């Protein structure tokens, strides 16, 4: 990997490698490439990996590594392995992106912020829906809740900040916008994103081998469905 990077400790049992900044598809692709490389070539003592927009955090077993390498700081051991991996990882290590199409019902009964968002941007509701469904979104990271995928970027015409007063309960499947990001709530939970629709697609299922429906690096396309189609899908 030829791009510059910065490695720094994250507490006493984790280390983070930063590959860039901001919401950038190329930077995130490098994160996913390194993540895939380390999935195939595991570092001894590594317990978990957490890919994000522009960083990858490695959680490690401090006691194990101290026993394996007495007298050598654990952070130095992990950093050396990470530097080597960064030099060997490349785009070929990233799995081919999956294209996933997700149905969304934009009916006002399921989209409490759709009308106000449209008015804020001097657009019609139909125009907001067309803009939201016209793009293919990249899944940059999973966070906040298990299965909550941060996706970007929405059309600049509908970029909208989070609500100043978060809701105490957002229904599972709610589709929202926060800044230039869009996402889907996997569970009923508090939340401050602008809600513009809802899907019946399940974002998280603990019974499956891969519980999170979406994974970093996936590409997502939304398509509109009627309230009748939504109710049918939800009850299937």
C-alpha positions as CSV (number, residue, x, y, z in Angstrom):
1,X,0.0,0.0,0.0
2,X,1.7,3.2,-1.2
3,X,-0.6,5.7,0.5
4,X,0.8,7.5,3.7
5,X,-0.5,6.2,7.0
6,X,-0.2,6.9,10.7
7,X,-0.2,4.3,13.5
8,X,-1.0,5.2,17.1
9,X,-2.1,3.4,20.3
10,X,-5.7,3.2,21.2
11,X,-5.7,2.5,25.0
12,X,-3.5,-0.4,26.3
13,X,-4.9,-3.2,24.2
14,X,-5.5,-1.8,20.7
15,X,-3.7,0.1,17.9
16,X,-5.1,2.2,15.1
17,X,-3.8,2.8,11.6
18,X,-5.1,5.9,9.9
19,X,-5.0,5.9,6.1
20,X,-6.5,9.3,5.4
21,X,-9.3,11.6,6.5
22,X,-12.9,12.5,5.7
23,X,-15.5,10.4,3.7
24,X,-13.4,9.2,0.8
25,X,-14.1,6.1,-1.2
26,X,-10.5,5.5,-2.2
27,X,-9.2,5.9,1.4
28,X,-12.0,3.5,2.6
29,X,-11.0,1.0,-0.1
30,X,-7.5,1.0,1.3
31,X,-9.0,0.3,4.8
32,X,-11.0,-2.6,3.4
33,X,-8.0,-4.0,1.5
34,X,-5.9,-4.0,4.7
35,X,-8.8,-5.5,6.6
36,X,-9.1,-8.3,4.1
37,X,-5.4,-8.9,4.1
38,X,-5.3,-9.2,7.9
39,X,-8.3,-11.5,7.8
40,X,-6.3,-13.9,5.6
41,X,-2.9,-13.3,7.4
42,X,-3.8,-12.9,11.0
43,X,-1.4,-11.2,13.4
44,X,-0.6,-13.4,16.4
45,X,-2.6,-12.2,19.5
46,X,-5.1,-10.3,17.4
47,X,-8.6,-10.5,18.9
48,X,-10.7,-8.2,16.7
49,X,-10.5,-5.7,13.9
50,X,-12.7,-2.6,13.5
51,X,-12.7,-1.0,10.1
52,X,-14.1,2.6,9.9
53,X,-14.2,5.4,7.3
54,X,-10.4,5.9,7.2
55,X,-9.0,3.8,10.0
56,X,-8.6,0.2,11.0
57,X,-8.3,-0.6,14.7
58,X,-6.6,-3.9,15.9
59,X,-7.6,-5.2,19.3
60,X,-5.0,-7.6,20.8
61,X,-4.4,-9.9,23.7
62,X,-1.9,-8.0,25.8
63,X,-1.1,-10.8,28.3
64,X,-0.5,-13.3,25.5
65,X,1.8,-11.1,23.6
66,X,3.8,-10.2,26.7
67,X,4.4,-13.9,27.4
68,X,5.3,-14.5,23.7
69,X,7.7,-11.5,23.5
70,X,9.0,-10.8,27.0
71,X,10.8,-7.5,27.3
72,X,9.3,-6.0,24.1
73,X,6.5,-3.5,24.4
74,X,3.3,-5.0,23.0
75,X,2.5,-1.8,21.0
76,X,5.8,-2.1,19.2
77,X,5.2,-5.7,18.3
78,X,1.8,-5.0,16.8
79,X,2.9,-1.8,15.1
80,X,5.7,-3.7,13.4
81,X,3.3,-6.4,12.1
82,X,0.8,-3.7,11.0
83,X,3.5,-1.7,9.1
84,X,4.5,-4.9,7.3
85,X,0.8,-5.7,6.4
86,X,0.3,-2.1,5.2
87,X,3.2,-2.6,2.8
88,X,1.8,-5.9,1.4
89,X,-1.9,-5.2,1.2
90,X,-3.3,-3.8,-2.0
91,X,-6.7,-3.5,-3.8
92,X,-6.5,-7.1,-4.9
93,X,-7.0,-8.1,-1.2
94,X,-10.4,-6.5,-1.1
95,X,-13.3,-8.7,-2.0
96,X,-15.4,-7.7,-5.0
97,X,-18.1,-5.3,-3.8
98,X,-21.6,-6.7,-3.5
99,X,-24.4,-4.7,-5.1
100,X,-27.4,-4.9,-2.8
101,X,-30.8,-3.5,-3.7
102,X,-33.0,-2.5,-0.7
103,X,-36.7,-1.6,-0.9
104,X,-37.8,1.6,0.9
105,X,-41.3,2.9,1.4
106,X,-41.3,6.7,1.5
107,X,-44.9,6.9,2.5
108,X,-45.4,9.9,5.0
109,X,-46.7,7.5,7.6
110,X,-43.2,5.9,7.7
111,X,-41.2,9.1,7.0
112,X,-41.8,11.7,9.7
113,X,-39.0,14.0,8.4
114,X,-39.5,13.7,4.7
115,X,-41.9,16.7,4.2
116,X,-39.8,19.0,6.4
117,X,-36.6,18.0,4.7
118,X,-38.1,18.6,1.3
119,X,-39.3,22.0,2.4
120,X,-35.9,22.9,3.9
121,X,-34.3,22.3,0.5
122,X,-37.2,23.8,-1.5
123,X,-37.9,20.5,-3.2
124,X,-41.0,18.3,-3.6
125,X,-41.2,15.0,-1.7
126,X,-41.0,13.2,-5.1
127,X,-37.8,15.1,-5.9
128,X,-36.2,14.0,-2.6
129,X,-37.2,10.4,-3.2
130,X,-35.8,10.5,-6.7
131,X,-32.5,12.0,-5.5
132,X,-32.2,9.5,-2.7
133,X,-32.8,6.5,-5.0
134,X,-30.7,7.7,-7.9
135,X,-27.4,7.0,-6.3
136,X,-25.4,3.9,-5.5
137,X,-24.1,4.2,-1.9
138,X,-20.9,2.8,-0.4
139,X,-21.0,1.1,3.0
140,X,-18.1,2.8,4.7
141,X,-18.4,1.2,8.1
142,X,-20.7,-0.6,10.6
143,X,-21.2,1.2,13.9
144,X,-23.5,2.9,16.5
145,X,-25.6,-0.3,16.6
146,X,-24.9,-3.9,15.4
147,X,-25.8,-3.8,11.7
148,X,-26.1,0.0,11.4
149,X,-24.3,0.8,8.1
150,X,-22.9,4.3,7.5
151,X,-23.4,4.9,3.7
152,X,-22.5,7.8,1.5
153,X,-22.8,10.1,0.0
154,X,-26.2,11.5,-0.7
155,X,-26.8,14.2,-3.4
156,X,-25.7,17.6,-2.2
157,X,-29.3,18.9,-2.7
158,X,-30.5,16.7,0.2
159,X,-27.5,16.9,2.6
160,X,-29.2,17.6,6.0
161,X,-27.7,17.8,9.5
162,X,-29.0,15.5,12.3
163,X,-31.9,16.7,14.3
164,X,-31.1,19.0,17.2
165,X,-33.3,17.0,19.5
166,X,-33.0,13.2,18.9
167,X,-36.0,11.0,19.1
168,X,-36.2,8.6,22.1
169,X,-37.5,5.8,19.8
170,X,-36.8,5.2,16.1
171,X,-38.5,2.1,14.6
172,X,-36.3,-0.6,13.2
173,X,-35.9,-0.3,9.4
174,X,-36.1,3.4,9.4
175,X,-34.0,5.0,6.7
176,X,-32.4,8.3,7.5
177,X,-30.1,11.1,6.5
178,X,-27.4,12.8,8.6
179,X,-25.2,15.2,6.9
180,X,-24.0,13.5,3.6
181,X,-24.6,10.1,5.1
182,X,-27.6,7.8,4.8
183,X,-28.3,4.7,7.0
184,X,-30.9,2.2,8.2
185,X,-31.7,1.6,11.9
186,X,-31.4,-2.2,12.5
187,X,-33.4,-2.0,15.8
188,X,-35.9,0.2,17.6
189,X,-33.6,2.7,19.3
190,X,-33.1,6.4,20.1
191,X,-31.7,8.4,17.2
192,X,-31.3,11.8,15.6
193,X,-31.1,11.1,11.9
194,X,-33.7,12.7,9.6
195,X,-36.2,9.9,8.8
196,X,-37.3,9.8,5.2
197,X,-38.6,6.2,4.8
198,X,-38.6,2.6,6.1
199,X,-37.5,-0.8,4.8
200,X,-38.7,-4.3,5.7
201,X,-35.3,-5.7,5.0
202,X,-33.7,-7.0,8.2
203,X,-30.3,-5.4,8.9
204,X,-29.2,-7.7,11.7
205,X,-30.0,-11.3,12.5
206,X,-28.0,-12.9,15.3
207,X,-29.0,-16.4,14.1
208,X,-27.1,-16.1,10.8
209,X,-23.4,-16.9,10.4
210,X,-22.9,-13.3,9.3
211,X,-25.4,-11.4,11.4
212,X,-24.9,-8.0,9.7
213,X,-26.8,-7.8,6.4
214,X,-24.5,-5.1,5.0
215,X,-20.7,-5.2,5.2
216,X,-18.0,-2.5,4.7
217,X,-17.3,-2.1,1.0
218,X,-20.8,-3.1,-0.1
219,X,-22.7,-1.0,-2.6
220,X,-26.3,-0.2,-2.0
221,X,-29.1,1.0,-4.2
222,X,-32.5,1.9,-2.7
223,X,-35.7,1.6,-4.7
224,X,-39.2,2.8,-3.8
225,X,-42.1,0.6,-2.9
226,X,-45.7,1.3,-2.0
227,X,-47.1,1.1,1.5
228,X,-49.0,-2.1,0.4
229,X,-45.7,-3.6,-0.8
230,X,-44.0,-2.6,2.4
231,X,-46.7,-4.2,4.6
232,X,-46.6,-7.4,2.5
233,X,-42.8,-7.5,2.8
234,X,-42.9,-6.9,6.5
235,X,-45.4,-9.7,7.1
236,X,-43.6,-12.2,4.9
